[in-house]
Amino acid sequence: MNPCDPLYYDFFSVDEALLARVFAELMGRGADFGDLYFEQTLRSSISMEDGIICSASRGVSRGVGLRAVVGDQTGYAYSEDIDQDSMLQAARTAASIARGGGAVAPQGFARREHGDLYRIASEWEDVEVGAKLPLLAHADKTCRALDSAISKVSVSWSDSDKRILVVTSCGQAQADRQPMGQISVSVSAEKNGEVQSGQASLSLRQEIGFYTEERIEDVCRKATDSAMILFEASAPPAGEMPVVLTAGASGILLHEAIGHGMEADFNRKGTSIFSTKINQKVASDCVTVVDSALHPHERGAINFDDEGHPTERTALIENGVMRTYLHDGLSARHYGLASTGSGRRQSFRHMPMPRMRCTYMENGPHTAQEIIASVKRGIVAETFTNGQVAIGAGDFTFYIKNGWLIEDGKLTAPIKDVNIIGNGPEALSRITMVADDLKIDTSGWTCGKEGQSVPVSQGLPTTLVSSLTVGGLDE
């Protein structure tokens, strides 16, 4: 009896004898560690423009990635053909980095148990396109009914059904099936010759039954509201001022300007400003920053990472003190620590590296109302687009699409055409109030790093940064 789920051994047409032969080749030149990453991903997408289906696609990618590790060096190869000859040839290519010594290739493989964070009743592989079309049509109809100024509606749908099998030279094997669905709505509105746009998405590791008409209507309202408020908005005064980050989507600032700098590969290479900050005070006591894979059905949820390591809740900053980095197996061995379960890859064609999963700040002692009332003159940042970040130094520029002006502790007017400019570590040290309203945003975030993209989640409670540079109108 197979020690690993027979669905995946059989699905990828492998058995223990074949795996042992491949590992003998992969480890034969003296690698310290090796792994095989089998993957098949079935993807489907549909696009609708103004009520008309303009594109639809369905495709599959299937293959295996083979990795041999010697110290801090990695040999990697992949094959789109999962057969003995192709895998042995790829194993020889990956193994060419190693010379002498090394670990012994495994002869047997034990199944490692893991969590079950995103079980669904109906797999995307089994859902016909005809079941998805009414969802797009309902989104189009809803947006047009919300406001007569809506002149254009675009709706896109995507889903994927990903199966993976990770087998390691330590003799461990794990299998997983990872679903994902997403609906995105974009609208354009026109008033008196002026055109404004809005967008909203909903994406989780869920089944089709989760995407109800009520949830789709909520996405449509968010997209429409973000466009319509811009007709009333204007650019705020420019200068240094307090910035209130709203709960939820503002987590993009935490992810980009701070989270990337806490990935261990940047710190191992000394390129991150956080590389000398372990156990140092980097923020106020009210700041605890977490990266976790354990939130059920979130985009960033994973039962185990792409190296087969158990996943966890990782406290990066605890009560203002930086505690650890996000580690994959390579960086964990370098630092003499256990992996945080953060080794992720885009596909079998890519090597794993430390990546975020679901990154957020935990609740603080204040309320959102208290934070707004504490600001005499500043802005609220609600939704963001087009950010740029220098990961090493943490310098950032983000464009605020929707926000509000704060005057004498009250929201007085919507704002637009705003850039905020700052430095991630400095902004972190300037957080003075954190509310108790943490929200994990479900807008379908995808993180890019070194040419690889992976699904992530992010969130934030309402947070006050005492001072950032706001680029609006010069007074």
URGI-V117812 format. One record per backbone hydrogen bond with DSSP energy under -0.5 kcal/mol. NH is the residue of the N-H (numbers start at 1). CO is the residue of the C=O. Records with the same first field share a line. If there is no record, write none. Layout:
NH: CO  CO
This chain:
8: 5
9: 5
10: 6
11: 7
12: 8
13: 10
14: 9
19: 15
20: 16
21: 17
22: 18
23: 19
24: 20
25: 21
26: 22
27: 23
28: 24
30: 27
32: 69
33: 69
35: 67
36: 167
37: 65
38: 36  165
39: 63
40: 163
41: 61
42: 161
43: 41  59
44: 159
45: 57
46: 157
47: 55
48: 155
49: 52
50: 153
52: 49
54: 47
55: 47
57: 45
59: 43
61: 41
63: 39
64: 79
65: 37
66: 77
67: 35
68: 75
69: 33
70: 73
73: 70
75: 68
77: 66
79: 64
82: 80
83: 81
87: 83
88: 84
89: 85
90: 86
91: 87
92: 88
93: 89
94: 90
95: 91
96: 92  93
97: 94
98: 95
100: 29
103: 31
110: 171
112: 173
115: 303
126: 123
127: 124
128: 126
131: 128
132: 129
133: 129
134: 130
135: 132
136: 132
137: 133
138: 134
139: 135
140: 136
141: 137
142: 138
143: 139
144: 140
145: 141
146: 142
147: 143
150: 147
151: 188
152: 188
154: 186
155: 48
156: 184
157: 46
158: 182
159: 44
160: 180
161: 42
162: 178
163: 40
164: 176
165: 38
166: 174
167: 36  165
168: 172
169: 34
171: 168
173: 110
174: 166
176: 164
178: 162
179: 177
180: 160
181: 204
182: 158
183: 202
184: 156
185: 200
186: 154
187: 198
188: 152
189: 196
190: 149
191: 194
194: 191
196: 189
198: 187
200: 185
202: 183
203: 442
204: 181
205: 297
206: 204
210: 207
211: 207  208
212: 210
216: 212
217: 213
218: 214
219: 215
220: 216
221: 217
222: 218
223: 219
224: 220
225: 221
226: 222
227: 223
228: 224
229: 225
230: 227
231: 228
232: 229
233: 229
234: 414
238: 473
239: 470
241: 468
242: 377
243: 465
244: 379
245: 243  463
246: 244  381
248: 460
249: 247
250: 246
251: 248
252: 249
253: 250
254: 250
255: 251
256: 252
257: 253
258: 254
259: 254
260: 255
262: 259
263: 260
264: 326
266: 263
267: 263
268: 264
269: 265
270: 267
271: 266
272: 266
273: 392
275: 272
277: 274
279: 322
280: 277
282: 280  320
283: 320
287: 284
288: 286
289: 317
290: 360
291: 314
292: 358
293: 312
296: 294
297: 117
298: 295
301: 298
302: 293
305: 309
306: 343
308: 305
311: 303
312: 340
314: 291  312
315: 313
316: 289  314
317: 289
318: 321
319: 317
320: 287
321: 318
322: 280
323: 316
324: 316
326: 262
327: 325
332: 328
333: 329
334: 330
335: 331
336: 332
337: 332
340: 327
342: 327
344: 342  353
350: 347
353: 344
355: 342
358: 292
359: 457
360: 290
361: 459
362: 288
364: 435
366: 434
371: 367
372: 368
373: 369
374: 370  371
375: 372
376: 374
378: 406
379: 242
380: 404
381: 244
382: 380  402
383: 402
385: 399
388: 397
390: 395
391: 389
394: 390
396: 422
397: 388
398: 420
399: 385
400: 398  418
401: 383  399
402: 383
403: 415
404: 380
405: 413
406: 378
407: 405  410
408: 376
409: 375
410: 407
412: 405  410
413: 405
415: 403
416: 234
418: 400
419: 471
420: 398
421: 469
422: 396
424: 394
427: 423
428: 424
429: 425
430: 426  427
431: 428
432: 430  464
433: 464
435: 462
436: 366
439: 460
441: 439  458
447: 454
449: 452
452: 449
454: 447
456: 445
457: 357
458: 441
459: 359
460: 439
463: 245
464: 433
465: 243  463
466: 430  464
468: 241
469: 421
470: 239  468
471: 419  469
472: 470
473: 236
